[in-house]
Amino acid sequence: MVNEFKVITLCGSTRFKNAFLEAQKRLTLEGNIVVSVGLFGHSGDEEVWKPGIKDMLDRMHLSKIDMADEIYVINLDGYIGESTKQEIAYAEAHGKTVKYLEKPCDPMMETSRNLMA
């Protein structure tokens, strides 16, 4: 929390750029501080694929999770890729609440802390 505002970090495949933007807007209007990705590599931000950049962005995203009270997983059509699975595991290992755009299809992704928003 920062003052009275919960901090939420968005996680998910960058192919879902529009869903990220919609979630960011909705969660912000609900009174949350929303931390998102800086680039959408799977939606045209080619800089992501330059040497060293993706690794740096992945490490930075874990720092964004560290700053958050919870993460919100953009799992459009139930899709959760390997990077997002790692972010979920990281968040859970650090005691963060995990919420999803859609109910996870994979039973391994459902724990007592994993809630629908």
C-alpha positions as CSV (number, residue, x, y, z in Angstrom):
1,M,0.0,0.0,0.0
2,V,1.1,3.5,-0.7
3,N,-1.1,5.8,1.4
4,E,-4.5,4.3,0.9
5,F,-3.8,2.9,-2.5
6,K,-3.1,-0.8,-3.2
7,V,-0.2,-1.4,-5.7
8,I,-0.9,-4.0,-8.4
9,T,1.6,-5.2,-11.0
10,L,0.2,-6.5,-14.2
11,C,1.6,-9.8,-15.6
12,G,0.9,-11.7,-18.7
13,S,1.9,-12.2,-22.4
14,T,2.7,-8.9,-24.1
15,R,0.6,-10.2,-27.1
16,F,-2.4,-9.0,-25.1
17,K,-1.5,-5.3,-25.2
18,N,-5.1,-4.1,-25.4
19,A,-6.1,-6.3,-22.5
20,F,-3.2,-4.8,-20.5
21,L,-4.4,-1.3,-21.3
22,E,-8.0,-2.1,-20.4
23,A,-7.0,-3.7,-17.1
24,Q,-4.7,-0.8,-16.3
25,K,-7.5,1.7,-16.9
26,R,-10.1,-0.3,-14.9
27,L,-7.9,-1.0,-11.9
28,T,-6.7,2.6,-11.8
29,L,-10.3,3.9,-11.8
30,E,-11.0,1.4,-8.9
31,G,-8.4,3.4,-6.9
32,N,-5.2,1.3,-7.4
33,I,-1.7,2.2,-8.3
34,V,-1.0,0.0,-11.4
35,V,2.4,-1.0,-12.5
36,S,2.6,-2.5,-16.0
37,V,5.1,-3.6,-18.6
38,G,7.1,-0.9,-20.3
39,L,7.3,-2.5,-23.7
40,F,5.1,-5.0,-25.6
41,G,7.5,-7.2,-27.5
42,H,4.9,-9.5,-28.8
43,S,2.8,-6.6,-30.0
44,G,5.5,-4.8,-32.1
45,D,8.0,-3.2,-29.7
46,E,11.1,-4.6,-31.5
47,E,13.5,-3.1,-29.0
48,V,12.7,-5.9,-26.7
49,W,14.6,-8.4,-28.9
50,K,17.9,-6.5,-29.0
51,P,20.7,-8.3,-27.1
52,G,20.4,-8.1,-23.3
53,I,17.1,-6.1,-23.3
54,K,14.6,-8.9,-22.7
55,D,16.7,-10.3,-19.8
56,M,16.9,-6.8,-18.3
57,L,13.2,-6.3,-18.7
58,D,12.4,-9.7,-17.1
59,R,14.6,-8.8,-14.1
60,M,13.0,-5.3,-13.9
61,H,9.5,-6.9,-13.9
62,L,10.4,-9.0,-10.9
63,S,11.3,-5.8,-9.1
64,K,7.9,-4.4,-10.1
65,I,6.4,-7.5,-8.4
66,D,8.5,-6.8,-5.3
67,M,7.0,-3.3,-5.1
68,A,3.4,-4.6,-5.4
69,D,0.8,-5.8,-3.0
70,E,-0.6,-8.2,-5.6
71,I,-0.2,-9.2,-9.2
72,Y,-3.0,-9.3,-11.7
73,V,-2.5,-11.9,-14.5
74,I,-3.8,-11.0,-17.9
75,N,-4.6,-14.6,-19.1
76,L,-6.9,-13.9,-22.0
77,D,-8.5,-17.1,-23.3
78,G,-6.8,-18.9,-20.4
79,Y,-3.3,-18.4,-21.8
80,I,-0.5,-18.3,-19.3
81,G,3.0,-18.7,-20.9
82,E,6.2,-19.9,-19.2
83,S,7.4,-16.4,-18.3
84,T,4.1,-15.6,-16.7
85,K,4.1,-18.9,-14.8
86,Q,7.6,-18.0,-13.4
87,E,6.3,-14.5,-12.4
88,I,3.3,-16.1,-10.6
89,A,5.6,-18.5,-8.8
90,Y,7.9,-15.6,-7.8
91,A,4.9,-13.5,-6.5
92,E,3.6,-16.4,-4.5
93,A,7.0,-17.2,-3.0
94,H,7.2,-13.5,-1.9
95,G,3.7,-13.6,-0.3
96,K,1.9,-11.6,-3.0
97,T,-1.8,-12.1,-3.7
98,V,-2.4,-13.3,-7.3
99,K,-5.6,-12.5,-9.1
100,Y,-6.6,-13.4,-12.7
101,L,-8.5,-11.8,-15.5
102,E,-10.0,-15.2,-16.2
103,K,-10.2,-18.3,-14.1
104,P,-7.1,-20.4,-14.7
105,C,-7.6,-23.5,-16.8
106,D,-4.5,-25.2,-15.3
107,P,-5.4,-26.7,-11.8
108,M,-1.7,-26.2,-10.9
109,M,-2.2,-22.5,-11.1
110,E,-5.0,-22.5,-8.5
111,T,-3.9,-22.1,-4.9
112,S,-5.6,-20.8,-1.9
113,R,-4.2,-17.3,-2.7
114,N,-5.2,-17.3,-6.3
115,L,-8.4,-15.4,-6.6
116,M,-10.6,-14.1,-9.4
117,A,-10.8,-10.3,-9.4
